[in-house]
Amino acid sequence: MMFVLNVIACVIFAGALNTRMVDPVIPQIAIDLGVEASTAALLSTAFAFPYALIQPVLGAMADTYGKKRMMAVCLGGIVVSALVGAFTPNFAVLFASRVVSGMFAGGIFTVGMALVGDLLPVEKRQVAMGRLLFAAMLGNILGATAAGVIADLTNWRGVFLASVAIGVAGLAIMLVGLRDAVKDKPKPFRVAGQVENFRAIFGHPLAKVCFGAVFVEGACLFGLFPHMATLLYEGGETRASIAGVVLAGFGFGGVLYTFVVGLLVRHIPERRLMLSGGLLMALGLLLIALRAPWQIEFAIFMLFGFSFYLLHGPIQVYVTELAPAARGTAASMHAAFFFLGHAAGPALYTFGLERFGTTPTLMAAALIMAAVGIWCSLTLRHGKAQPRPR
């Protein structure tokens, strides 16, 4: 089983590289394709929105046609879209390629999470998902840092070509490694069956807790990220590289979590992990309001990365139990609500920062995150009755 988990992690890593790889090369793209930097920055939105909106479709297709097959198709789609991006003649084609890439990327981590739910009993899933999170976080960190290095050595098109090479390698590893270990069992596509799956998921008493909590996480925590460079600038730190280092702290905190998750799960009750995660994220938001030197804010973002997964990790396990016969659909809805929170968060922070100021806005976000941690710790319990899809 360890081998299967490692193969799934390789696929997730190959897909996660695409998430942040464009961010460091936005200026190069703008100059080369003759657009404003603000316009080129929309490539991030082009990736994120389709990622969220396509989730219900990808989850339903994974439950119907097979999770392994769905992951292979999605990674193949990323490879093709990255290849198109590498040889794009203009910005419009590049923008379209990132839209397609975001759509396909949405079917890798979430479907991989559902596949782990099929393969492992519930008591072993959180540690296993910690491995998948490590692969995703490593892909996010290296996708941003390596992209800058590759672009300096070649150009921004070289970043896309590197993504193609790694995607092809990941696809080959998957096709060989999971060929006999995981067997897909396709089912006929029935609209009525899909409706029943969604009804089973949203009819579960814990669905509103799981999906509501991850939406708030996306809005209150990740909504802050696009504003950090501005907050640093207003505090006198004008170097963009420092803003990148501060934000990278989240990734390092997430990696730290993956190394100790097994120990935490064995010795600390799940409800305390969730409560600690919510309270520590709230503490971090309050500390950001103090406007400390950037070295301290880097440490705060490491705290964010670690505490986020203390809460988010158990929620992911509960999502895999909302409707066992429709795990792909449940995992996709989890991602959809999470990334919708990502999309709403920056706008909510913009409103709060402009209308009320930095400290009141961050205090409000902290109170909400603390409330979510308490809510999850009091309500999420394994074994609650659930409707079954027909």
VOPAGU-2260 file (C-alpha; in pm, 1 decimal, decimal comma):
REM VOPAGU-2260
SITE   aa  ch    i         X         Y         Z
SITE  MET   A    0       0,0       0,0       0,0
SITE  MET   A    1     292,0     232,4      68,9
SITE  PHE   A    2     402,0     194,9    -293,3
SITE  VAL   A    3      53,7     288,7    -417,2
SITE  LEU   A    4      48,0     596,6    -192,9
SITE  ASN   A    5     387,0     703,8    -326,2
SITE  VAL   A    6     267,6     668,9    -684,8
SITE  ILE   A    7     -43,1     878,0    -612,7
SITE  ALA   A    8     180,8    1133,9    -440,4
SITE  CYS   A    9     401,7    1153,8    -752,7
SITE  VAL   A   10      97,7    1231,3    -966,5
SITE  ILE   A   11     -18,9    1497,3    -720,9
SITE  PHE   A   12     330,0    1651,8    -715,5
SITE  ALA   A   13     339,5    1668,8   -1096,2
SITE  GLY   A   14       0,9    1840,3   -1100,5
SITE  ALA   A   15      74,2    2076,8    -809,6
SITE  LEU   A   16     379,2    2220,3    -986,8
SITE  ASN   A   17     140,8    2400,6   -1221,0
SITE  THR   A   18     -43,3    2590,8    -948,9
SITE  ARG   A   19     216,0    2863,1    -878,2
SITE  MET   A   20     462,9    2824,0   -1164,4
SITE  VAL   A   21     335,8    3129,4   -1355,9
SITE  ASP   A   22     349,2    3377,2   -1064,7
SITE  PRO   A   23     728,7    3444,3   -1071,8
SITE  VAL   A   24     739,5    3491,1   -1451,3
SITE  ILE   A   25     449,5    3735,5   -1490,7
SITE  PRO   A   26     684,3    4027,1   -1581,2
SITE  GLN   A   27     862,6    3818,9   -1846,9
SITE  ILE   A   28     532,8    3708,5   -1998,7
SITE  ALA   A   29     402,8    4066,1   -2003,7
SITE  ILE   A   30     712,8    4195,3   -2184,1
SITE  ASP   A   31     738,1    3906,5   -2430,1
SITE  LEU   A   32     369,6    3903,2   -2527,8
SITE  GLY   A   33     319,9    4279,8   -2517,4
SITE  VAL   A   34      60,1    4311,5   -2242,0
SITE  GLU   A   35      42,5    4503,3   -1915,9
SITE  ALA   A   36     173,2    4324,3   -1606,6
SITE  SER   A   37    -170,6    4363,8   -1445,8
SITE  THR   A   38    -321,3    4183,4   -1743,0
SITE  ALA   A   39     -64,4    3904,6   -1728,3
SITE  ALA   A   40    -142,0    3861,9   -1357,8
SITE  LEU   A   41    -490,8    3746,0   -1460,3
SITE  LEU   A   42    -329,6    3415,0   -1556,2
SITE  SER   A   43    -357,5    3319,8   -1187,6
SITE  THR   A   44    -731,7    3384,4   -1194,9
SITE  ALA   A   45    -756,4    3192,6   -1522,6
SITE  PHE   A   46    -622,7    2888,3   -1337,8
SITE  ALA   A   47    -805,3    2921,5   -1003,5
SITE  PHE   A   48   -1166,7    2985,5   -1106,8
SITE  PRO   A   49   -1198,4    2687,5   -1344,9
SITE  TYR   A   50   -1030,2    2473,5   -1078,5
SITE  ALA   A   51   -1317,0    2550,2    -839,9
SITE  LEU   A   52   -1608,5    2553,2   -1082,1
SITE  ILE   A   53   -1530,2    2224,5   -1259,2
SITE  GLN   A   54   -1511,6    2021,7    -937,3
SITE  PRO   A   55   -1867,1    1878,1    -935,1
SITE  VAL   A   56   -1825,2    1752,3   -1292,0
SITE  LEU   A   57   -1484,3    1593,2   -1231,2
SITE  GLY   A   58   -1598,7    1425,7    -911,2
SITE  ALA   A   59   -1905,4    1275,4   -1076,0
SITE  MET   A   60   -1696,0    1152,0   -1369,4
SITE  ALA   A   61   -1442,2     994,5   -1131,6
SITE  ASP   A   62   -1716,3     806,5    -945,7
SITE  THR   A   63   -1866,5     690,9   -1275,8
SITE  TYR   A   64   -1567,9     609,8   -1497,9
SITE  GLY   A   65   -1299,9     535,5   -1238,6
SITE  LYS   A   66   -1068,7     741,4   -1021,2
SITE  LYS   A   67    -740,9     610,5   -1163,0
SITE  ARG   A   68    -860,7     677,1   -1516,6
SITE  MET   A   69    -975,6    1027,5   -1419,1
SITE  MET   A   70    -638,7    1116,8   -1266,3
SITE  ALA   A   71    -456,7     994,3   -1578,0
SITE  VAL   A   72    -682,5    1197,7   -1807,7
SITE  CYS   A   73    -639,1    1509,5   -1593,5
SITE  LEU   A   74    -260,2    1484,2   -1579,6
SITE  GLY   A   75    -255,7    1426,6   -1954,7
SITE  GLY   A   76    -470,6    1737,1   -2001,3
SITE  ILE   A   77    -224,1    1942,9   -1795,3
SITE  VAL   A   78      64,9    1819,1   -2010,3
SITE  VAL   A   79    -110,5    1914,9   -2334,0
SITE  SER   A   80    -219,7    2257,2   -2206,2
SITE  ALA   A   81     133,1    2332,0   -2078,7
SITE  LEU   A   82     275,4    2233,2   -2416,6
SITE  VAL   A   83      35,6    2472,8   -2587,3
SITE  GLY   A   84     138,3    2743,7   -2340,8
SITE  ALA   A   85     506,6    2689,1   -2413,7
SITE  PHE   A   86     458,7    2760,5   -2784,6
SITE  THR   A   87     177,2    3013,7   -2761,8
SITE  PRO   A   88     193,3    3295,2   -3021,6
SITE  ASN   A   89      -2,4    3545,2   -2809,8
SITE  PHE   A   90    -150,1    3614,8   -2469,2
SITE  ALA   A   91    -503,0    3502,1   -2560,0
SITE  VAL   A   92    -385,1    3148,6   -2636,0
SITE  LEU   A   93    -175,0    3141,9   -2318,3
SITE  PHE   A   94    -475,7    3257,1   -2114,8
SITE  ALA   A   95    -690,9    2982,5   -2267,7
SITE  SER   A   96    -423,1    2721,9   -2193,3
SITE  ARG   A   97    -420,8    2823,6   -1826,8
SITE  VAL   A   98    -800,0    2794,3   -1812,7
SITE  VAL   A   99    -775,7    2440,1   -1949,0
SITE  SER   A  100    -488,2    2359,7   -1714,1
SITE  GLY   A  101    -692,3    2477,7   -1414,6
SITE  MET   A  102    -985,8    2261,7   -1518,8
SITE  PHE   A  103    -773,8    1947,9   -1544,6
SITE  ALA   A  104    -570,6    2025,0   -1230,4
SITE  GLY   A  105    -894,0    2016,3   -1033,4
SITE  GLY   A  106    -920,1    1640,8   -1089,6
SITE  ILE   A  107    -586,5    1531,0    -945,2
SITE  PHE   A  108    -556,7    1604,5    -572,1
SITE  THR   A  109    -927,7    1572,3    -497,7
SITE  VAL   A  110    -964,7    1246,0    -687,7
SITE  GLY   A  111    -641,2    1117,8    -531,0
SITE  MET   A  112    -789,8    1195,5    -189,4
SITE  ALA   A  113   -1104,6    1000,1    -280,2
SITE  LEU   A  114    -892,7     709,4    -406,9
SITE  VAL   A  115    -711,9     692,6     -71,4
SITE  GLY   A  116   -1055,3     684,1      92,3
SITE  ASP   A  117   -1137,4     375,8    -117,5
SITE  LEU   A  118    -810,6     200,1     -37,3
SITE  LEU   A  119    -765,5     263,9     335,7
SITE  PRO   A  120    -983,6     232,8     646,9
SITE  VAL   A  121   -1085,6     561,7     808,0
SITE  GLU   A  122    -839,5     535,1    1099,3
SITE  LYS   A  123    -541,2     532,1     860,1
SITE  ARG   A  124    -654,0     803,4     621,7
SITE  GLN   A  125    -529,0    1114,7     797,8
SITE  VAL   A  126    -166,7     996,2     797,6
SITE  ALA   A  127    -196,8     883,1     435,2
SITE  MET   A  128    -349,0    1215,3     333,9
SITE  GLY   A  129     -62,2    1384,2     512,0
SITE  ARG   A  130     165,6    1223,1     253,4
SITE  LEU   A  131     -52,1    1353,9     -26,8
SITE  LEU   A  132     -46,6    1700,1     130,9
SITE  PHE   A  133     333,3    1682,8     146,8
SITE  ALA   A  134     344,9    1610,6    -225,8
SITE  ALA   A  135     105,0    1897,0    -298,8
SITE  MET   A  136     290,5    2145,6     -76,5
SITE  LEU   A  137     626,5    2043,7    -220,6
SITE  GLY   A  138     486,2    2090,7    -569,6
SITE  ASN   A  139     354,8    2437,2    -479,3
SITE  ILE   A  140     684,5    2546,7    -323,6
SITE  LEU   A  141     907,1    2409,8    -599,2
SITE  GLY   A  142     666,1    2521,4    -869,5
SITE  ALA   A  143     720,3    2882,9    -765,9
SITE  THR   A  144    1088,8    2873,0    -673,8
SITE  ALA   A  145    1209,8    2651,9    -958,4
SITE  ALA   A  146    1008,7    2852,0   -1210,8
SITE  GLY   A  147    1210,2    3162,8   -1129,1
SITE  VAL   A  148    1540,1    2978,8   -1165,2
SITE  ILE   A  149    1440,9    2813,3   -1493,0
SITE  ALA   A  150    1313,6    3142,3   -1633,0
SITE  ASP   A  151    1643,4    3314,5   -1546,8
SITE  LEU   A  152    1841,9    3036,8   -1716,2
SITE  THR   A  153    1618,2    3012,0   -2023,6
SITE  ASN   A  154    1294,8    3213,2   -2042,2
SITE  TRP   A  155     934,0    3179,7   -1927,8
SITE  ARG   A  156     859,6    2926,6   -2201,1
SITE  GLY   A  157    1120,1    2698,5   -2046,0
SITE  VAL   A  158     904,5    2685,5   -1731,5
SITE  PHE   A  159     615,1    2541,6   -1932,0
SITE  LEU   A  160     841,3    2290,5   -2104,9
SITE  ALA   A  161     976,3    2174,6   -1767,5
SITE  SER   A  162     616,8    2124,2   -1654,6
SITE  VAL   A  163     552,6    1912,9   -1963,8
SITE  ALA   A  164     855,1    1691,8   -1891,6
SITE  ILE   A  165     760,1    1636,0   -1527,7
SITE  GLY   A  166     396,9    1573,1   -1621,5
SITE  VAL   A  167     496,0    1306,5   -1875,4
SITE  ALA   A  168     718,1    1140,5   -1614,4
SITE  GLY   A  169     436,6    1145,8   -1358,8
SITE  LEU   A  170     192,7     998,3   -1609,1
SITE  ALA   A  171     435,2     717,2   -1694,9
SITE  ILE   A  172     490,3     638,8   -1325,4
SITE  MET   A  173     116,4     625,1   -1270,5
SITE  LEU   A  174      33,5     405,1   -1567,9
SITE  VAL   A  175     299,5     152,0   -1467,7
SITE  GLY   A  176     272,1     176,8   -1088,7
SITE  LEU   A  177    -106,1     156,1   -1061,4
SITE  ARG   A  178    -168,1     -78,2   -1352,9
SITE  ASP   A  179    -233,8    -383,6   -1133,5
SITE  ALA   A  180    -258,5    -219,4    -789,5
SITE  VAL   A  181    -579,2     -22,1    -855,0
SITE  LYS   A  182    -869,2    -149,3   -1062,2
SITE  ASP   A  183   -1129,1      93,7   -1192,7
SITE  LYS   A  184   -1487,1     -27,1   -1206,3
SITE  PRO   A  185   -1670,1     197,9   -1452,9
SITE  LYS   A  186   -2044,7     235,6   -1414,0
SITE  PRO   A  187   -2303,5     355,4   -1663,2
SITE  PHE   A  188   -2360,5     727,3   -1640,7
SITE  ARG   A  189   -2709,1     800,1   -1508,3
SITE  VAL   A  190   -2831,5    1150,2   -1434,6
SITE  ALA   A  191   -3064,5    1012,5   -1168,3
SITE  GLY   A  192   -2769,6     835,9   -1005,1
SITE  GLN   A  193   -2566,9    1157,1    -994,4
SITE  VAL   A  194   -2858,9    1343,3    -841,9
SITE  GLU   A  195   -2882,2    1073,8    -574,3
SITE  ASN   A  196   -2508,6    1105,9    -506,3
SITE  PHE   A  197   -2537,6    1481,0    -451,1
SITE  ARG   A  198   -2847,7    1426,8    -240,1
SITE  ALA   A  199   -2661,0    1174,0     -25,2
SITE  ILE   A  200   -2365,3    1409,3      21,2
SITE  PHE   A  201   -2562,4    1720,4     110,0
SITE  GLY   A  202   -2812,3    1518,0     311,5
SITE  HIS   A  203   -2537,5    1406,9     548,1
SITE  PRO   A  204   -2558,8    1602,1     875,0
SITE  LEU   A  205   -2186,2    1683,0     864,5
SITE  ALA   A  206   -2176,0    1817,0     507,8
SITE  LYS   A  207   -2261,2    2173,2     607,5
SITE  VAL   A  208   -1986,0    2166,7     869,8
SITE  CYS   A  209   -1717,9    2030,3     635,3
SITE  PHE   A  210   -1799,3    2251,4     337,4
SITE  GLY   A  211   -1876,1    2559,0     544,0
SITE  ALA   A  212   -1551,2    2528,1     738,8
SITE  VAL   A  213   -1327,7    2497,5     433,1
SITE  PHE   A  214   -1503,2    2792,3     266,1
SITE  VAL   A  215   -1424,2    3006,3     571,1
SITE  GLU   A  216   -1064,7    2878,7     575,1
SITE  GLY   A  217   -1024,8    2983,6     214,2
SITE  ALA   A  218   -1175,7    3327,3     276,3
SITE  CYS   A  219   -1030,4    3423,2     616,2
SITE  LEU   A  220    -683,4    3273,4     581,1
SITE  PHE   A  221    -599,8    3256,8     211,5
SITE  GLY   A  222    -784,8    3579,1     137,6
SITE  LEU   A  223    -506,0    3754,5     328,2
SITE  PHE   A  224    -228,0    3625,0     101,2
SITE  PRO   A  225    -273,0    3867,0    -193,8
SITE  HIS   A  226    -270,7    4160,8      50,2
SITE  MET   A  227      50,8    4071,7     233,9
SITE  ALA   A  228     283,3    4239,9     -16,5
SITE  THR   A  229      85,7    4563,3      23,3
SITE  LEU   A  230      90,2    4537,3     403,7
SITE  LEU   A  231     465,7    4481,3     395,5
SITE  TYR   A  232     511,5    4773,2     156,9
SITE  GLU   A  233     310,0    5001,8     382,9
SITE  GLY   A  234     534,2    4890,8     669,1
SITE  GLY   A  235     845,1    4996,0     477,5
SITE  GLU   A  236     947,6    4661,7     322,7
SITE  THR   A  237     943,4    4733,6     -50,0
SITE  ARG   A  238    1129,5    4423,9    -175,9
SITE  ALA   A  239     895,8    4188,1    -362,5
SITE  SER   A  240    1133,6    3899,8    -290,9
SITE  ILE   A  241    1072,8    3943,8      83,6
SITE  ALA   A  242     696,8    3921,6      29,7
SITE  GLY   A  243     757,9    3594,3    -152,5
SITE  VAL   A  244     971,7    3462,4     134,3
SITE  VAL   A  245     704,7    3551,9     390,4
SITE  LEU   A  246     431,3    3376,6     191,6
SITE  ALA   A  247     656,7    3072,3     139,8
SITE  GLY   A  248     651,0    3027,6     517,5
SITE  PHE   A  249     305,2    2874,6     481,2
SITE  GLY   A  250     446,7    2597,6     264,1
SITE  PHE   A  251     725,3    2520,4     509,4
SITE  GLY   A  252     472,7    2501,4     792,4
SITE  GLY   A  253     263,8    2260,3     587,0
SITE  VAL   A  254     566,3    2041,0     519,0
SITE  LEU   A  255     645,6    2036,4     893,0
SITE  TYR   A  256     290,8    1913,5     956,4
SITE  THR   A  257     336,0    1620,2     719,5
SITE  PHE   A  258     640,2    1501,7     915,3
SITE  VAL   A  259     462,6    1495,2    1252,0
SITE  VAL   A  260     102,8    1411,5    1156,8
SITE  GLY   A  261     145,8    1043,4    1245,2
SITE  LEU   A  262     269,6    1132,6    1592,9
SITE  LEU   A  263      -8,1    1387,8    1642,4
SITE  VAL   A  264    -284,1    1147,7    1538,8
SITE  ARG   A  265    -155,1     877,4    1774,3
SITE  HIS   A  266    -129,8    1097,4    2082,9
SITE  ILE   A  267    -379,9    1384,6    2050,0
SITE  PRO   A  268    -758,1    1342,8    2013,1
SITE  GLU   A  269    -890,9    1457,8    1678,7
SITE  ARG   A  270   -1122,4    1719,0    1829,0
SITE  ARG   A  271    -824,8    1881,8    2005,3
SITE  LEU   A  272    -630,1    1893,1    1680,2
SITE  MET   A  273    -916,9    2076,9    1510,9
SITE  LEU   A  274    -963,9    2314,3    1803,0
SITE  SER   A  275    -590,0    2386,6    1816,0
SITE  GLY   A  276    -580,2    2450,2    1441,9
SITE  GLY   A  277    -859,7    2705,6    1452,5
SITE  LEU   A  278    -723,9    2885,6    1760,4
SITE  LEU   A  279    -366,0    2896,3    1627,9
SITE  MET   A  280    -479,4    3039,5    1294,1
SITE  ALA   A  281    -674,5    3302,5    1488,8
SITE  LEU   A  282    -363,2    3380,9    1692,3
SITE  GLY   A  283    -159,9    3419,6    1372,7
SITE  LEU   A  284    -410,4    3666,7    1228,2
SITE  LEU   A  285    -395,4    3871,8    1547,5
SITE  LEU   A  286     -14,0    3871,4    1534,8
SITE  ILE   A  287     -18,6    3991,3    1172,8
SITE  ALA   A  288    -224,7    4288,6    1292,9
SITE  LEU   A  289      70,1    4393,3    1512,3
SITE  ARG   A  290     280,6    4452,6    1195,1
SITE  ALA   A  291     601,8    4288,3    1316,9
SITE  PRO   A  292     929,9    4271,4    1117,4
SITE  TRP   A  293     915,3    4041,8     813,7
SITE  GLN   A  294    1127,4    3771,8     981,3
SITE  ILE   A  295     861,3    3734,2    1248,7
SITE  GLU   A  296     584,1    3738,0     989,2
SITE  PHE   A  297     764,4    3455,1     806,9
SITE  ALA   A  298     740,5    3257,4    1131,8
SITE  ILE   A  299     372,6    3352,0    1160,3
SITE  PHE   A  300     308,4    3214,5     811,6
SITE  MET   A  301     484,9    2893,9     912,3
SITE  LEU   A  302     239,0    2882,7    1202,6
SITE  PHE   A  303     -43,1    2932,7     951,2
SITE  GLY   A  304      80,5    2641,7     739,0
SITE  PHE   A  305     107,5    2407,0    1036,3
SITE  SER   A  306    -215,5    2505,7    1212,1
SITE  PHE   A  307    -418,5    2512,2     890,3
SITE  TYR   A  308    -362,6    2140,4     840,0
SITE  LEU   A  309    -438,7    2063,2    1203,9
SITE  LEU   A  310    -795,1    2168,7    1121,6
SITE  HIS   A  311    -809,8    2094,9     750,2
SITE  GLY   A  312    -661,3    1743,4     768,1
SITE  PRO   A  313    -937,9    1592,0     984,4
SITE  ILE   A  314   -1203,5    1769,1     777,4
SITE  GLN   A  315   -1068,7    1595,3     467,0
SITE  VAL   A  316   -1111,8    1258,3     636,3
SITE  TYR   A  317   -1474,0    1338,2     723,0
SITE  VAL   A  318   -1537,0    1441,2     361,4
SITE  THR   A  319   -1435,4    1091,4     246,5
SITE  GLU   A  320   -1708,0     948,6     472,4
SITE  LEU   A  321   -1997,5    1172,8     364,9
SITE  ALA   A  322   -2102,2     926,5      92,7
SITE  PRO   A  323   -1866,7     627,0      50,8
SITE  ALA   A  324   -2023,7     532,9    -284,4
SITE  ALA   A  325   -1961,4     884,0    -417,6
SITE  ARG   A  326   -1624,5     977,1    -266,8
SITE  GLY   A  327   -1501,5    1142,7    -583,8
SITE  THR   A  328   -1801,8    1373,7    -591,4
SITE  ALA   A  329   -1771,2    1450,6    -218,9
SITE  ALA   A  330   -1399,7    1532,9    -250,7
SITE  SER   A  331   -1467,6    1755,0    -550,7
SITE  MET   A  332   -1732,2    1950,4    -360,6
SITE  HIS   A  333   -1485,0    1992,3     -76,1
SITE  ALA   A  334   -1236,1    2148,9    -320,0
SITE  ALA   A  335   -1506,8    2360,3    -484,0
SITE  PHE   A  336   -1611,5    2523,4    -155,2
SITE  PHE   A  337   -1248,1    2568,3     -51,4
SITE  PHE   A  338   -1150,7    2746,9    -373,0
SITE  LEU   A  339   -1468,4    2951,7    -376,0
SITE  GLY   A  340   -1348,2    3076,7     -38,4
SITE  HIS   A  341   -1013,0    3152,9    -204,7
SITE  ALA   A  342   -1197,1    3358,7    -465,2
SITE  ALA   A  343   -1417,4    3546,6    -218,0
SITE  GLY   A  344   -1149,6    3612,5      43,6
SITE  PRO   A  345    -938,9    3878,3    -133,1
SITE  ALA   A  346   -1249,7    4084,1    -214,2
SITE  LEU   A  347   -1374,1    4059,4     144,5
SITE  TYR   A  348   -1034,9    4167,5     276,2
SITE  THR   A  349   -1027,0    4456,9      29,6
SITE  PHE   A  350   -1362,4    4576,8     161,0
SITE  GLY   A  351   -1258,8    4534,2     523,9
SITE  LEU   A  352    -916,2    4695,3     491,0
SITE  GLU   A  353   -1052,8    4997,1     302,4
SITE  ARG   A  354   -1363,4    5042,8     516,2
SITE  PHE   A  355   -1244,4    4952,9     867,0
SITE  GLY   A  356    -864,3    4932,7     856,1
SITE  THR   A  357    -606,4    4659,4     910,8
SITE  THR   A  358    -646,6    4577,8    1279,3
SITE  PRO   A  359   -1030,0    4552,4    1293,3
SITE  THR   A  360   -1038,3    4342,7     975,7
SITE  LEU   A  361    -776,8    4097,0    1099,7
SITE  MET   A  362    -942,6    4078,1    1441,0
SITE  ALA   A  363   -1274,6    3992,1    1276,8
SITE  ALA   A  364   -1106,7    3722,3    1064,9
SITE  ALA   A  365    -936,8    3584,2    1377,7
SITE  LEU   A  366   -1266,2    3559,8    1566,5
SITE  ILE   A  367   -1429,4    3380,5    1274,6
SITE  MET   A  368   -1141,2    3129,3    1245,2
SITE  ALA   A  369   -1151,1    3060,1    1618,8
SITE  ALA   A  370   -1527,5    3003,4    1597,1
SITE  VAL   A  371   -1480,8    2758,9    1307,5
SITE  GLY   A  372   -1222,4    2560,6    1504,7
SITE  ILE   A  373   -1459,7    2538,7    1801,8
SITE  TRP   A  374   -1754,2    2449,4    1574,4
SITE  CYS   A  375   -1567,1    2165,5    1404,7
SITE  SER   A  376   -1428,1    2026,9    1730,7
SITE  LEU   A  377   -1777,8    2013,3    1881,9
SITE  THR   A  378   -1970,6    1876,1    1584,1
SITE  LEU   A  379   -1747,3    1650,7    1372,9
SITE  ARG   A  380   -1772,5    1292,4    1493,6
SITE  HIS   A  381   -1726,3     964,5    1307,8
SITE  GLY   A  382   -2017,6     725,9    1274,2
SITE  LYS   A  383   -2305,1     971,8    1236,3
SITE  ALA   A  384   -2593,3     834,6    1035,5
SITE  GLN   A  385   -2588,5     913,3     667,9
SITE  PRO   A  386   -2819,1     858,1     371,1
SITE  ARG   A  387   -2686,7     617,4     113,8
SITE  PRO   A  388   -2685,8     687,6    -260,8
SITE  ARG   A  389   -2884,5     445,0    -471,1
